[in-house]
Amino acid sequence: MANDVATSETVPSEAERTAADMRLTRSLLIGIFLFMAVYALYFARDFFMPVILALMLALMLTPIVRFLRRRGIPEAISATILVVVSVLSIGTAGYLLSGPVVDLVDNAPTIGRQLTERLARLRDPLDQMMDISQQVERVTDGAREPGVQKVVVAQPGIISQAAGNLLSAGTTVAITFVLSLFLLTSGTMFYEKIIQSFTRMSEKKRALRMVYDVEREISRYLLTVAIINVALGLVVALGLWAIGMPTPFVWGTAAALLNFLPYVGALMTVLLVAAIAIVSFDSLTYALLAPAFIICCNVIEGQFVTPMVVGRRLEINAVAIFVAVAFWSWLWGFVGALIAVPLLVVIKVFCDHFDSLRHVGNFLSAQHTAEEEEEEGTVANKAA
């Protein structure tokens, strides 16, 4: 009798086996869906990229549209003004920066040669490695069988590639701004559609409150971070101008854009500015002032300004940031790298508002001390 009881306890019942099969099936379906989603994002990036950029731009401008609506300005007028101002600002900045950027690209070989000459003392180990690689290549060429020839695949011309890239970029920009204009002028239409999909009044209220909370947090974050990055770019540009760096506003713009990439963007800005400063100034000590100034600006922004303005609750851990930047860079190149962290914050905020996904948001968040968590909870309660 005791053996029968033990056997009945160890053998899973039919309901348990069914539940286990359902969990396995659900996990497999989620994995297949994620694989297909990545496949679609990669091969249909010409479609998805402007759509996601438009959604993020619309979310960033939504607080301004609502502020103007409370002042009596209709959403269609305020959205049109904001989109037109954004287009004109980006177009003007692109036109003003095009000349210095083209000059830098044209003078890249000269800058590289001058930088090599200035850093000649540090070049000896690299020269040895280059000599070894050339010797290996000569040995490989000599060991090739007679009659075997190298096959070189002809690449498209540079002009045709540039024309294709310019046309694709223009199409992406046009779709982004037009779609963001429609999203901003639509008002509460999407919220009404979400409410209509529920039957109970309690479910409608809960869904509406959740959607508004997610949209408000993401909008404030995107707008605040964009303003902080623009301010950082202006401070960097003015500081480099005071030091005497050539084309300081080019580096200010680069600092503002690359600051959307935590850690990586600041490092890229410092290295680029350091290279130009070493070539531009006679004194190596004075040349190091420019990268040192950028490091100070990024430390102040990352450790004090952004946590104080945005709050530490939306901070993402460094591992998730690097993985997201690498993933979106592989998917969409430089544009994907720029939007990787904002998208990660969007995912975290969305997961924090659903009990079933709260563990994902906790995994993405940075490690906080007990005092910081208590402070964030107090701020959240006051805001509520």
C-alpha positions as CSV (number, residue, x, y, z in Angstrom):
1,M,0.0,0.0,0.0
2,A,2.8,2.4,0.9
3,N,4.5,1.6,-2.4
4,D,1.3,2.4,-4.3
5,V,1.1,5.8,-2.6
6,A,4.8,6.6,-3.3
7,T,4.4,5.6,-6.9
8,S,1.3,7.8,-7.3
9,E,3.2,10.7,-5.8
10,T,6.3,10.3,-8.1
11,V,4.4,9.7,-11.4
12,P,3.1,13.0,-12.8
13,S,-0.6,13.1,-13.5
14,E,-2.2,13.7,-16.9
15,A,-2.9,17.4,-16.0
16,E,0.7,18.0,-15.0
17,R,2.0,16.5,-18.2
18,T,-0.5,18.6,-20.2
19,A,0.6,21.7,-18.4
20,A,4.3,20.9,-19.0
21,D,3.6,20.3,-22.7
22,M,1.8,23.6,-23.0
23,R,4.7,25.5,-21.3
24,L,7.2,23.8,-23.7
25,T,5.0,24.6,-26.7
26,R,4.6,28.2,-25.6
27,S,8.4,28.6,-25.1
28,L,9.0,27.1,-28.6
29,L,6.5,29.5,-30.1
30,I,8.0,32.5,-28.4
31,G,11.5,31.4,-29.6
32,I,10.2,31.0,-33.2
33,F,8.4,34.4,-33.0
34,L,11.6,36.2,-31.8
35,F,13.7,34.5,-34.5
36,M,11.2,35.6,-37.2
37,A,11.0,39.1,-35.7
38,V,14.8,39.5,-35.9
39,Y,14.7,38.1,-39.5
40,A,12.0,40.6,-40.5
41,L,13.7,43.6,-38.8
42,Y,17.0,42.8,-40.7
43,F,15.6,42.2,-44.2
44,A,12.8,44.7,-44.0
45,R,14.8,47.5,-42.3
46,D,13.9,49.9,-45.0
47,F,10.3,49.7,-43.8
48,F,10.8,49.2,-40.0
49,M,13.5,51.8,-39.5
50,P,11.4,54.9,-40.5
51,V,8.4,53.6,-38.6
52,I,10.3,53.1,-35.3
53,L,12.1,56.5,-35.8
54,A,8.7,58.2,-36.4
55,L,7.3,56.5,-33.2
56,M,10.2,57.7,-31.1
57,L,10.1,61.2,-32.6
58,A,6.3,61.4,-32.0
59,L,6.8,60.2,-28.4
60,M,9.5,62.8,-27.9
61,L,7.4,65.7,-29.1
62,T,4.1,64.5,-27.5
63,P,4.7,66.5,-24.2
64,I,5.1,69.7,-26.2
65,V,2.0,69.1,-28.2
66,R,0.0,68.4,-25.0
67,F,1.4,71.5,-23.3
68,L,0.4,73.6,-26.3
69,R,-3.1,72.0,-26.4
70,R,-3.7,73.0,-22.8
71,R,-2.9,76.6,-24.0
72,G,-5.5,76.4,-26.6
73,I,-3.4,75.5,-29.7
74,P,-4.9,72.6,-31.7
75,E,-2.9,69.4,-32.0
76,A,-2.8,69.7,-35.8
77,I,-1.2,73.2,-35.8
78,S,1.3,72.5,-33.0
79,A,2.3,69.2,-34.5
80,T,2.8,70.7,-37.9
81,I,4.9,73.6,-36.4
82,L,7.1,71.2,-34.4
83,V,7.7,68.9,-37.4
84,V,8.5,71.8,-39.7
85,V,10.8,73.3,-37.2
86,S,12.5,69.9,-36.7
87,V,13.0,69.5,-40.5
88,L,14.4,73.0,-40.9
89,S,16.7,72.6,-37.9
90,I,18.1,69.3,-39.1
91,G,18.4,70.6,-42.7
92,T,20.1,73.8,-41.6
93,A,22.5,72.0,-39.3
94,G,23.3,69.5,-42.0
95,Y,24.0,72.3,-44.5
96,L,26.2,74.2,-42.1
97,L,28.2,71.1,-41.1
98,S,28.5,69.6,-44.6
99,G,31.4,71.8,-45.6
100,P,33.6,71.1,-42.5
101,V,32.7,67.4,-42.6
102,V,33.6,67.1,-46.3
103,D,36.9,68.9,-45.6
104,L,37.7,66.5,-42.8
105,V,37.0,63.5,-45.0
106,D,39.1,64.9,-47.8
107,N,42.0,65.7,-45.5
108,A,41.7,62.3,-43.7
109,P,44.9,60.9,-45.4
110,T,46.9,64.0,-44.5
111,I,45.5,64.0,-40.9
112,G,46.4,60.3,-40.6
113,R,50.0,60.9,-41.9
114,Q,50.5,63.8,-39.5
115,L,49.1,61.9,-36.6
116,T,51.5,59.0,-37.4
117,E,54.4,61.4,-37.5
118,R,53.5,62.9,-34.2
119,L,53.1,59.5,-32.5
120,A,56.2,58.0,-34.2
121,R,57.6,56.9,-30.9
122,L,54.6,54.7,-30.2
123,R,54.6,53.2,-33.7
124,D,57.5,50.8,-33.4
125,P,55.5,47.8,-32.1
126,L,52.9,48.4,-34.8
127,D,55.5,48.5,-37.5
128,Q,56.9,45.2,-36.4
129,M,53.5,43.6,-36.5
130,M,52.9,45.0,-40.0
131,D,56.3,43.6,-41.2
132,I,55.3,40.2,-39.9
133,S,52.0,40.3,-41.6
134,Q,53.6,41.3,-44.9
135,Q,56.1,38.5,-44.6
136,V,53.3,36.0,-44.0
137,E,51.5,37.3,-47.0
138,R,54.6,37.0,-49.2
139,V,55.1,33.4,-48.0
140,T,51.5,32.6,-48.8
141,D,51.7,34.1,-52.3
142,G,54.9,32.2,-52.9
143,A,53.3,28.9,-51.8
144,R,50.4,29.3,-54.2
145,E,50.3,26.7,-56.9
146,P,51.3,27.8,-60.4
147,G,48.4,28.7,-62.6
148,V,46.2,29.7,-59.6
149,Q,45.1,33.3,-59.9
150,K,43.5,35.6,-57.5
151,V,39.9,36.3,-58.1
152,V,38.8,39.9,-57.5
153,V,35.0,40.6,-57.4
154,A,34.2,43.9,-59.1
155,Q,32.3,46.2,-56.7
156,P,29.8,48.9,-57.8
157,G,31.1,52.3,-58.4
158,I,31.5,54.8,-55.6
159,I,29.2,57.3,-57.3
160,S,26.4,54.8,-57.7
161,Q,26.7,53.6,-54.1
162,A,26.6,57.2,-52.8
163,A,23.6,58.0,-55.0
164,G,21.8,54.9,-53.7
165,N,22.6,55.6,-50.1
166,L,21.5,59.3,-50.5
167,L,18.2,58.2,-52.0
168,S,17.6,55.7,-49.3
169,A,18.4,58.2,-46.5
170,G,16.2,60.8,-48.1
171,T,13.3,58.3,-48.3
172,T,13.8,57.3,-44.7
173,V,13.8,60.9,-43.4
174,A,10.7,61.8,-45.4
175,I,8.7,58.8,-44.2
176,T,9.9,59.4,-40.6
177,F,8.7,63.1,-40.5
178,V,5.5,62.5,-42.4
179,L,4.5,59.5,-40.2
180,S,5.4,61.3,-37.0
181,L,3.2,64.2,-38.1
182,F,0.3,61.9,-38.5
183,L,0.9,60.3,-35.2
184,L,1.1,63.6,-33.4
185,T,-2.1,64.9,-35.1
186,S,-4.1,61.8,-34.3
187,G,-4.5,62.8,-30.7
188,T,-6.2,60.2,-28.5
189,M,-7.5,58.0,-31.4
190,F,-5.2,55.1,-30.5
191,Y,-6.2,55.3,-26.9
192,E,-9.9,55.2,-27.9
193,K,-9.2,52.1,-30.0
194,I,-7.5,50.4,-27.0
195,I,-10.4,51.2,-24.7
196,Q,-12.9,49.8,-27.3
197,S,-11.1,46.5,-27.3
198,F,-12.1,45.8,-23.7
199,T,-15.7,45.0,-22.5
200,R,-15.6,45.7,-18.7
201,M,-15.3,49.3,-17.4
202,S,-12.6,48.3,-14.9
203,E,-10.5,46.8,-17.6
204,K,-10.9,49.9,-19.7
205,K,-9.8,52.1,-16.9
206,R,-6.8,49.9,-16.0
207,A,-5.7,49.7,-19.7
208,L,-6.1,53.5,-20.2
209,R,-4.1,54.3,-17.0
210,M,-1.4,51.9,-18.0
211,V,-1.1,53.2,-21.5
212,Y,-0.9,56.8,-20.3
213,D,1.7,56.0,-17.7
214,V,3.9,54.2,-20.2
215,E,3.5,56.9,-22.8
216,R,4.2,59.7,-20.2
217,E,7.3,58.2,-18.8
218,I,8.8,57.3,-22.3
219,S,7.9,60.8,-23.7
220,R,9.5,62.6,-20.7
221,Y,12.6,60.4,-20.9
222,L,13.1,60.9,-24.7
223,L,12.5,64.6,-24.6
224,T,14.7,65.1,-21.5
225,V,17.6,63.1,-22.8
226,A,17.4,64.9,-26.2
227,I,17.6,68.3,-24.4
228,I,20.5,67.1,-22.2
229,N,22.4,65.8,-25.2
230,V,21.8,69.1,-27.1
231,A,23.0,71.1,-24.1
232,L,26.1,68.8,-23.9
233,G,26.9,69.4,-27.5
234,L,26.7,73.2,-27.1
235,V,28.9,73.1,-24.0
236,V,31.5,70.9,-25.8
237,A,31.4,73.1,-28.9
238,L,31.9,76.3,-26.9
239,G,34.6,74.8,-24.8
240,L,36.5,73.5,-27.8
241,W,36.1,76.9,-29.5
242,A,37.6,78.5,-26.5
243,I,40.6,76.1,-26.6
244,G,41.1,76.9,-30.3
245,M,40.1,73.5,-31.8
246,P,39.2,73.7,-35.6
247,T,35.5,73.1,-36.5
248,P,34.4,73.0,-32.8
249,F,30.7,72.8,-33.7
250,V,31.3,69.7,-35.7
251,W,32.6,68.0,-32.6
252,G,29.8,69.5,-30.5
253,T,27.3,67.9,-32.9
254,A,29.2,64.6,-32.8
255,A,29.2,64.7,-28.9
256,A,25.4,65.3,-28.9
257,L,24.7,62.5,-31.3
258,L,27.1,60.0,-29.9
259,N,26.0,60.6,-26.3
260,F,22.9,58.5,-27.2
261,L,25.5,55.6,-27.0
262,P,26.5,55.5,-23.3
263,Y,30.2,54.7,-22.7
264,V,30.9,53.9,-26.4
265,G,29.8,57.3,-27.8
266,A,31.9,59.3,-25.3
267,L,34.9,57.1,-26.0
268,M,34.5,57.7,-29.7
269,T,34.2,61.4,-29.3
270,V,37.3,61.6,-27.1
271,L,39.4,59.6,-29.5
272,L,38.3,61.6,-32.5
273,V,38.9,65.0,-30.8
274,A,42.2,63.8,-29.4
275,A,43.4,62.8,-32.9
276,I,42.5,66.2,-34.4
277,A,43.9,68.1,-31.4
278,I,47.3,66.3,-31.6
279,V,47.5,67.2,-35.3
280,S,46.3,70.8,-34.8
281,F,48.4,71.9,-31.9
282,D,52.2,72.0,-31.6
283,S,52.3,71.2,-27.9
284,L,51.1,67.7,-27.0
285,T,50.3,68.8,-23.5
286,Y,48.0,71.6,-24.8
287,A,46.5,69.2,-27.3
288,L,45.3,66.9,-24.4
289,L,43.2,69.7,-23.0
290,A,40.5,69.1,-25.6
291,P,39.9,65.4,-24.9
292,A,40.2,66.1,-21.1
293,F,37.5,68.7,-21.4
294,I,35.2,66.3,-23.1
295,I,35.8,63.6,-20.5
296,C,34.9,66.1,-17.8
297,C,31.7,67.1,-19.6
298,N,30.7,63.5,-20.0
299,V,31.4,62.6,-16.4
300,I,29.4,65.6,-15.1
301,E,26.5,64.7,-17.5
302,G,26.5,61.0,-16.8
303,Q,27.0,61.0,-13.1
304,F,25.2,64.1,-12.0
305,V,22.9,65.9,-14.6
306,T,21.1,62.9,-16.1
307,P,20.5,61.0,-12.9
308,M,19.3,64.1,-11.2
309,V,16.9,65.1,-14.0
310,V,15.8,61.8,-15.4
311,G,16.1,59.7,-12.2
312,R,17.9,56.5,-11.5
313,R,14.8,54.3,-11.9
314,L,15.3,54.4,-15.7
315,E,19.0,53.5,-15.6
316,I,20.0,50.4,-17.6
317,N,22.8,48.0,-16.6
318,A,26.0,48.2,-18.6
319,V,25.8,44.6,-19.9
320,A,22.3,45.2,-21.4
321,I,23.5,48.5,-23.0
322,F,26.5,46.9,-24.7
323,V,24.4,43.9,-25.9
324,A,21.7,46.2,-27.2
325,V,24.1,48.5,-29.0
326,A,25.9,45.5,-30.6
327,F,22.6,44.0,-31.7
328,W,21.0,47.1,-33.2
329,S,24.3,48.0,-34.8
330,W,24.3,44.7,-36.6
331,L,20.7,45.2,-37.6
332,W,20.6,48.8,-38.7
333,G,24.1,50.1,-38.6
334,F,24.8,53.5,-37.1
335,V,21.1,54.5,-36.8
336,G,20.4,51.3,-34.9
337,A,23.3,52.1,-32.5
338,L,21.9,55.5,-31.8
339,I,18.4,54.3,-31.0
340,A,19.5,51.1,-29.1
341,V,19.4,52.6,-25.6
342,P,16.2,54.6,-26.0
343,L,14.5,51.5,-27.3
344,L,15.9,49.6,-24.3
345,V,14.4,52.2,-22.0
346,V,11.1,51.9,-23.8
347,I,11.1,48.1,-23.3
348,K,12.0,48.5,-19.6
349,V,9.2,51.0,-18.9
350,F,6.7,48.8,-20.8
351,C,7.8,45.7,-18.9
352,D,7.6,47.5,-15.5
353,H,3.9,48.1,-16.0
354,F,3.0,44.4,-16.5
355,D,3.3,41.9,-13.7
356,S,4.1,39.0,-16.1
357,L,7.0,41.0,-17.6
358,R,8.3,42.7,-14.5
359,H,11.2,40.3,-14.1
360,V,12.4,41.4,-17.6
361,G,12.4,45.1,-16.5
362,N,14.2,44.2,-13.3
363,F,16.9,42.3,-15.3
364,L,17.4,45.4,-17.5
365,S,17.6,47.9,-14.7
366,A,20.9,48.9,-13.0
367,Q,21.9,47.9,-9.5
368,H,20.8,50.5,-7.0
369,T,21.5,50.8,-3.3
370,A,18.7,50.7,-0.7
371,E,18.9,54.4,-0.2
372,E,18.5,55.1,-3.9
373,E,15.5,52.8,-4.2
374,E,13.8,54.4,-1.2
375,E,14.4,57.9,-2.7
376,E,13.0,56.8,-6.0
377,G,10.0,55.3,-4.3
378,T,9.4,58.6,-2.4
379,V,9.6,60.6,-5.6
380,A,7.3,58.2,-7.4
381,N,4.7,58.5,-4.6
382,K,4.9,62.3,-4.7
383,A,4.4,62.3,-8.4
384,A,1.4,59.9,-8.1
